[in-house]
Each structure stands twice: as C-alpha cells, then as structure tokens.
Amino acid sequence: MAARVLLVDGANVVGSVPDGWWRDRRGAAERLRDLLAAREGDEEVVLVLEGAARGVRSVPGVRVDEAPGSGDDRIVELAAAYAERGCTVVTADRELRERVRALGADCAGPRTVRPAP
C-alpha cells in the first residue's frame, strides 16, 4: 500500500509565524520546503503554493504543487485524489479543514510541521 500523503497549505503554514515572510514569500516558501524535507516520516509530502510563492522547486522528500488559482481549491482537489490512500492536510484554515474533512482527510495544525519560534 502506498504511503499516506501530507498536504501542506504553504501560505497558511508560512503565515503562521510572523518572521517577515511577507517581504519574501518565495524565500519563506523555500525555507518551509527545506524544513519539510528534513522531517522524518514515511508519508509523501506535497507542499501546495500559490501567488508570489510560485517558482519554488521540488526537492527529494517534498513535491511542490503550484496552484493555478486558489491554493485552498487545489488542496481540496488533491485531498479528493488522495482520499483512497489517506491524507492529512496541514492548515489552520477552518473552512479548508471542513472542506477536506468532508472528503475523509485528517487535519493537523501548522505546528505539526513548523514549531513556533
């Protein structure tokens, strides 16, 4: 059986820590990607990015998925696609959590992958 999928709401997780991410959204997304790549675990990690954070490349251990529009809508699409394998969506966005839970996804908060400073 294929590993579970960890879908990370890049904009939401980056925005969960006030570290100046708004001055360099792409750089903040790259730092999150690198933090995710260093995680231990057997799940497949997909980092969903949108807007000014686009252009970040995938690295071993983290596949970057660029949302063509809304990152939330793309996460819902991916959660539906991975429903059979099982997935966890990392976000603090309440509406997004409701949408993906309706598809059978689990949810976790940003601190699951990015500890507070």
Number of C-alpha atoms within 10 A of each C-alpha: 4 10 13 17 21 24 28 28 26 28 22 19 21 21 17 18 15 10 11 11 17 13 9 12 20 19 15 21 28 21 14 19 24 16 13 19 16 12 12 8 9 12 16 15 24 23 23 24 29 22 15 14 18 18 15 19 13 16 12 9 19 20 18 23 23 20 16 12 11 12 21 24 15 19 24 21 14 19 27 17 13 19 18 13 13 19 26 22 25 24 24 17 14 8 11 20 20 12 16 24 16 13 18 16 24 17 20 16 18 23 14 11 15 15 9 10 6
